[in-house]
Amino acid sequence: MINKSEVLSAKGVDLFYGETPAVLNADISLGRGEVVAITGQSGSGKSSLLYCLAGVLPVARGEVCFEGCSFGALDDEKLSAIRRERFGFVFQYGELLPELTVEENAALPLRLAGQRKAEALAAAGEVLGRLGLADLRQRRPSQVSGGQSQRVAVARALVHRPAIVFADEPTGSLDSANAAAVLDEFLSLARSQGTAVVLVTHDTQVAARADHRYTMCDGVLTAQVREAS
């Protein structure tokens, strides 16, 4: 029976690079609008698990399901459509397209989905405004700071109101002040529109902002119990 509040689940997931295990028998679930953090040292397998959950890396064993549908039952075209239309992504260094303006970068998911340029730019402008970037819409990525660039990446990930955003060290390239500000804005906007977040980080203070927390060590995922306040 499908749990209607569960947007994503993984059961018994294994991933190998050649013969080297990266993820071993991982179980994780994500409810609608929830924020889940996965922490661990570099090389622990946390980013590999994130890309399995996002349907980017095929699992060796086990199953990943989005809204009750197994990735293994989907062909490449349908899986690509889910990633494009229902998922958002934030990377450590933003990965903005240098030839596009801030506004055009933020609107990219809507344009790829076939929305008219004027409508996509209007939607992007609204999200950029909520992130304090309204005055920077016509600048190029090279003309904004690192913190501003990461806010643009957050806008791009959320502009199409995805079911889930997968964030891989989204504040890892920022100083502590910028990291805290970007994280506040990111999680506030995601929660306000009911978007779930899978957040991979090595920073325990960042992970503490999540609703549920997991750690990874040598490919093994362990759920952490939140202490009572």
C-alpha positions as a LaTeX table, in Angstrom:
\begin{tabular}{lrrr}
\hline
Residue & $x$ (\AA) & $y$ (\AA) & $z$ (\AA) \\
\hline
Met1 & 0.00 & 0.00 & 0.00 \\
Ile2 & 1.40 & 3.42 & $-1.02$ \\
Asn3 & 2.02 & 5.94 & 1.74 \\
Lys4 & 0.48 & 9.12 & 0.26 \\
Ser5 & 2.55 & 11.39 & 2.50 \\
Glu6 & 5.80 & 9.79 & 1.32 \\
Val7 & 7.27 & 11.43 & $-1.76$ \\
Leu8 & 10.53 & 9.44 & $-2.03$ \\
Ser9 & 11.83 & 6.19 & $-0.58$ \\
Ala10 & 14.84 & 3.95 & $-0.98$ \\
Lys11 & 15.01 & 0.38 & 0.27 \\
Gly12 & 18.09 & $-1.83$ & 0.34 \\
Val13 & 20.03 & 0.38 & $-2.08$ \\
Asp14 & 23.53 & $-0.70$ & $-3.10$ \\
Leu15 & 25.87 & 1.17 & $-5.45$ \\
Phe16 & 29.32 & 0.10 & $-6.61$ \\
Tyr17 & 32.06 & 1.80 & $-8.60$ \\
Gly18 & 33.59 & $-1.24$ & $-10.23$ \\
Glu19 & 34.02 & $-3.61$ & $-7.31$ \\
Thr20 & 34.28 & $-0.80$ & $-4.75$ \\
Pro21 & 31.12 & $-0.30$ & $-2.68$ \\
Ala22 & 29.88 & 3.29 & $-2.40$ \\
Val23 & 26.44 & 2.69 & $-0.84$ \\
Leu24 & 25.46 & $-0.42$ & 1.11 \\
Asn25 & 21.89 & $-1.49$ & 1.89 \\
Ala26 & 20.60 & 2.06 & 2.39 \\
Asp27 & 17.03 & 2.71 & 3.55 \\
Ile28 & 15.65 & 6.26 & 3.63 \\
Ser29 & 12.30 & 7.96 & 3.19 \\
Leu30 & 11.22 & 11.54 & 2.61 \\
Gly31 & 7.81 & 13.02 & 3.31 \\
Arg32 & 6.24 & 15.89 & 1.39 \\
Gly33 & 7.80 & 19.17 & 2.43 \\
Glu34 & 10.33 & 17.53 & 4.75 \\
Val35 & 14.02 & 18.41 & 4.95 \\
Val36 & 16.39 & 15.46 & 5.34 \\
Ala37 & 20.13 & 15.92 & 5.89 \\
Ile38 & 22.84 & 13.36 & 5.18 \\
Thr39 & 26.20 & 14.04 & 6.83 \\
Gly40 & 29.52 & 12.27 & 6.62 \\
Gln41 & 33.17 & 12.69 & 5.79 \\
Ser42 & 34.44 & 13.11 & 2.25 \\
Gly43 & 34.28 & 9.75 & 0.48 \\
Ser44 & 31.65 & 8.34 & 2.86 \\
Gly45 & 29.14 & 7.82 & 0.03 \\
Lys46 & 26.68 & 10.60 & 0.87 \\
Ser47 & 26.83 & 12.32 & $-2.55$ \\
Ser48 & 26.63 & 8.94 & $-4.30$ \\
Leu49 & 23.45 & 8.17 & $-2.37$ \\
Leu50 & 22.00 & 11.57 & $-3.25$ \\
Tyr51 & 22.48 & 10.88 & $-6.98$ \\
Cys52 & 20.87 & 7.47 & $-6.58$ \\
Leu53 & 17.87 & 9.12 & $-4.90$ \\
Ala54 & 17.69 & 11.65 & $-7.75$ \\
Gly55 & 17.70 & 8.94 & $-10.41$ \\
Val56 & 21.05 & 10.10 & $-11.80$ \\
Leu57 & 22.97 & 6.96 & $-10.83$ \\
Pro58 & 21.33 & 3.54 & $-11.34$ \\
Val59 & 21.44 & 1.34 & $-8.25$ \\
Ala60 & 23.07 & $-2.10$ & $-8.29$ \\
Arg61 & 20.50 & $-3.56$ & $-5.92$ \\
Gly62 & 17.43 & $-2.32$ & $-4.08$ \\
Glu63 & 14.79 & 0.15 & $-5.16$ \\
Val64 & 14.21 & 3.90 & $-5.27$ \\
Cys65 & 10.60 & 5.06 & $-5.61$ \\
Phe66 & 9.23 & 8.54 & $-6.34$ \\
Glu67 & 5.56 & 9.02 & $-5.51$ \\
Gly68 & 5.14 & 5.25 & $-5.37$ \\
Cys69 & 6.75 & 4.57 & $-8.78$ \\
Ser70 & 10.03 & 2.64 & $-8.93$ \\
Phe71 & 12.81 & 4.23 & $-10.97$ \\
Gly72 & 13.59 & 0.73 & $-12.24$ \\
Ala73 & 10.20 & 0.63 & $-13.99$ \\
Leu74 & 10.86 & 3.83 & $-15.95$ \\
Asp75 & 12.68 & 4.25 & $-19.24$ \\
Asp76 & 15.34 & 6.94 & $-19.67$ \\
Glu77 & 12.91 & 9.42 & $-21.21$ \\
Lys78 & 10.42 & 9.23 & $-18.34$ \\
Leu79 & 13.16 & 9.37 & $-15.72$ \\
Ser80 & 14.71 & 12.41 & $-17.41$ \\
Ala81 & 11.30 & 14.10 & $-17.44$ \\
Ile82 & 10.92 & 13.56 & $-13.69$ \\
Arg83 & 14.36 & 15.02 & $-13.02$ \\
Arg84 & 13.61 & 18.00 & $-15.25$ \\
Glu85 & 10.05 & 18.74 & $-14.13$ \\
Arg86 & 9.69 & 17.40 & $-10.57$ \\
Phe87 & 13.21 & 17.74 & $-9.14$ \\
Gly88 & 15.50 & 20.70 & $-8.49$ \\
Phe89 & 19.24 & 20.66 & $-7.87$ \\
Val90 & 21.67 & 22.90 & $-5.98$ \\
Phe91 & 25.40 & 22.22 & $-6.23$ \\
Gln92 & 28.34 & 23.44 & $-4.15$ \\
Tyr93 & 29.52 & 26.01 & $-6.68$ \\
Gly94 & 26.19 & 27.04 & $-8.17$ \\
Glu95 & 27.01 & 25.83 & $-11.70$ \\
Leu96 & 25.35 & 28.83 & $-13.34$ \\
Leu97 & 25.61 & 29.27 & $-17.10$ \\
Pro98 & 28.00 & 32.22 & $-17.64$ \\
Glu99 & 26.44 & 33.35 & $-20.92$ \\
Leu100 & 23.00 & 33.85 & $-19.33$ \\
Thr101 & 21.87 & 36.64 & $-17.04$ \\
Val102 & 20.92 & 35.97 & $-13.42$ \\
Glu103 & 17.26 & 36.11 & $-14.43$ \\
Glu104 & 17.74 & 33.74 & $-17.37$ \\
Asn105 & 19.64 & 31.26 & $-15.20$ \\
Ala106 & 16.85 & 31.24 & $-12.64$ \\
Ala107 & 14.21 & 30.78 & $-15.35$ \\
Leu108 & 16.00 & 27.86 & $-17.02$ \\
Pro109 & 13.84 & 24.99 & $-15.62$ \\
Leu110 & 10.69 & 26.73 & $-16.82$ \\
Arg111 & 12.14 & 27.37 & $-20.26$ \\
Leu112 & 13.20 & 23.72 & $-20.54$ \\
Ala113 & 9.65 & 22.74 & $-19.65$ \\
Gly114 & 8.37 & 24.78 & $-22.59$ \\
Gln115 & 7.09 & 27.86 & $-20.80$ \\
Arg116 & 7.09 & 31.12 & $-22.74$ \\
Lys117 & 10.12 & 33.32 & $-22.15$ \\
Ala118 & 8.16 & 36.28 & $-20.75$ \\
Glu119 & 6.24 & 34.10 & $-18.31$ \\
Ala120 & 9.36 & 32.19 & $-17.23$ \\
Leu121 & 11.30 & 35.40 & $-16.63$ \\
Ala122 & 8.41 & 36.87 & $-14.63$ \\
Ala123 & 8.30 & 33.78 & $-12.40$ \\
Ala124 & 12.08 & 33.85 & $-12.01$ \\
Gly125 & 11.96 & 37.53 & $-11.10$ \\
Glu126 & 9.44 & 36.82 & $-8.35$ \\
Val127 & 11.62 & 34.12 & $-6.78$ \\
Leu128 & 14.76 & 36.24 & $-7.13$ \\
Gly129 & 12.94 & 39.06 & $-5.37$ \\
Arg130 & 12.12 & 36.78 & $-2.45$ \\
Leu131 & 15.83 & 35.99 & $-2.22$ \\
Gly132 & 16.86 & 39.64 & $-2.24$ \\
Leu133 & 18.20 & 39.61 & $-5.80$ \\
Ala134 & 15.65 & 41.76 & $-7.63$ \\
Asp135 & 18.24 & 44.42 & $-8.50$ \\
Leu136 & 20.69 & 41.88 & $-9.95$ \\
Arg137 & 18.44 & 40.23 & $-12.53$ \\
Gln138 & 20.28 & 41.57 & $-15.58$ \\
Arg139 & 23.80 & 40.84 & $-14.33$ \\
Arg140 & 25.93 & 37.93 & $-15.48$ \\
Pro141 & 27.17 & 35.32 & $-12.99$ \\
Ser142 & 30.66 & 36.84 & $-13.19$ \\
Gln143 & 29.22 & 40.12 & $-11.90$ \\
Val144 & 27.78 & 38.79 & $-8.62$ \\
Ser145 & 29.36 & 37.54 & $-5.41$ \\
Gly146 & 29.65 & 33.91 & $-4.33$ \\
Gly147 & 26.74 & 34.24 & $-1.92$ \\
Gln148 & 24.59 & 35.92 & $-4.55$ \\
Ser149 & 25.49 & 33.27 & $-7.10$ \\
Gln150 & 24.38 & 30.56 & $-4.71$ \\
Arg151 & 21.08 & 32.36 & $-4.15$ \\
Val152 & 20.55 & 32.34 & $-7.92$ \\
Ala153 & 21.17 & 28.57 & $-7.87$ \\
Val154 & 18.55 & 28.24 & $-5.14$ \\
Ala155 & 16.09 & 30.29 & $-7.21$ \\
Arg156 & 16.73 & 28.07 & $-10.23$ \\
Ala157 & 16.14 & 24.94 & $-8.14$ \\
Leu158 & 12.83 & 26.20 & $-6.73$ \\
Val159 & 11.34 & 28.32 & $-9.52$ \\
His160 & 9.27 & 25.47 & $-11.00$ \\
Arg161 & 7.99 & 24.39 & $-7.57$ \\
Pro162 & 9.50 & 20.91 & $-7.68$ \\
Ala163 & 8.48 & 18.08 & $-5.41$ \\
Ile164 & 12.07 & 17.66 & $-4.20$ \\
Val165 & 15.31 & 19.64 & $-4.29$ \\
Phe166 & 18.56 & 17.69 & $-4.05$ \\
Ala167 & 21.28 & 19.89 & $-2.56$ \\
Asp168 & 24.90 & 18.70 & $-2.57$ \\
Glu169 & 26.97 & 20.82 & $-0.15$ \\
Pro170 & 24.94 & 23.94 & $-1.08$ \\
Thr171 & 26.83 & 26.18 & 1.38 \\
Gly172 & 30.20 & 24.41 & 1.22 \\
Ser173 & 31.90 & 27.14 & $-0.84$ \\
Leu174 & 30.68 & 30.06 & 1.32 \\
Asp175 & 31.97 & 31.75 & 4.45 \\
Ser176 & 29.97 & 31.19 & 7.61 \\
Ala177 & 27.90 & 34.38 & 7.40 \\
Asn178 & 26.92 & 33.85 & 3.77 \\
Ala179 & 26.32 & 30.14 & 4.38 \\
Ala180 & 23.88 & 30.84 & 7.20 \\
Ala181 & 22.00 & 33.47 & 5.16 \\
Val182 & 21.73 & 31.30 & 2.04 \\
Leu183 & 20.59 & 28.29 & 4.07 \\
Asp184 & 17.94 & 30.36 & 5.87 \\
Glu185 & 16.54 & 31.65 & 2.59 \\
Phe186 & 16.74 & 28.28 & 0.86 \\
Leu187 & 14.91 & 26.31 & 3.55 \\
Ser188 & 12.37 & 29.06 & 4.20 \\
Leu189 & 11.40 & 29.25 & 0.52 \\
Ala190 & 11.35 & 25.47 & 0.09 \\
Arg191 & 9.15 & 24.95 & 3.14 \\
Ser192 & 6.80 & 27.79 & 2.15 \\
Gln193 & 5.99 & 26.05 & $-1.15$ \\
Gly194 & 5.94 & 22.50 & 0.21 \\
Thr195 & 9.10 & 21.34 & $-1.52$ \\
Ala196 & 11.01 & 18.53 & 0.18 \\
Val197 & 14.81 & 18.78 & 0.43 \\
Val198 & 17.55 & 16.18 & 0.51 \\
Leu199 & 20.57 & 18.01 & 1.88 \\
Val200 & 24.07 & 16.52 & 1.74 \\
Thr201 & 26.59 & 18.31 & 3.94 \\
His202 & 29.70 & 17.78 & 6.04 \\
Asp203 & 28.59 & 20.64 & 8.32 \\
Thr204 & 26.71 & 19.45 & 11.40 \\
Gln205 & 25.28 & 22.94 & 12.02 \\
Val206 & 23.71 & 22.89 & 8.56 \\
Ala207 & 22.37 & 19.38 & 9.17 \\
Ala208 & 20.83 & 20.48 & 12.46 \\
Arg209 & 18.33 & 22.58 & 10.49 \\
Ala210 & 16.77 & 19.46 & 8.94 \\
Asp211 & 13.66 & 17.65 & 10.13 \\
His212 & 15.48 & 14.31 & 9.99 \\
Arg213 & 19.19 & 13.54 & 9.95 \\
Tyr214 & 21.26 & 10.63 & 8.71 \\
Thr215 & 24.99 & 9.95 & 8.76 \\
Met216 & 27.07 & 7.93 & 6.35 \\
Cys217 & 30.33 & 6.10 & 6.98 \\
Asp218 & 31.96 & 3.77 & 4.46 \\
Gly219 & 28.74 & 3.61 & 2.47 \\
Val220 & 26.53 & 2.68 & 5.44 \\
Leu221 & 23.61 & 4.99 & 6.20 \\
Thr222 & 22.42 & 5.40 & 9.81 \\
Ala223 & 19.41 & 7.40 & 11.01 \\
Gln224 & 20.11 & 9.78 & 13.86 \\
Val225 & 17.59 & 10.27 & 16.66 \\
Arg226 & 16.89 & 13.93 & 17.39 \\
Glu227 & 17.48 & 14.81 & 21.03 \\
Ala228 & 14.52 & 16.17 & 22.95 \\
Ser229 & 14.73 & 19.91 & 23.57 \\
\hline
\end{tabular}
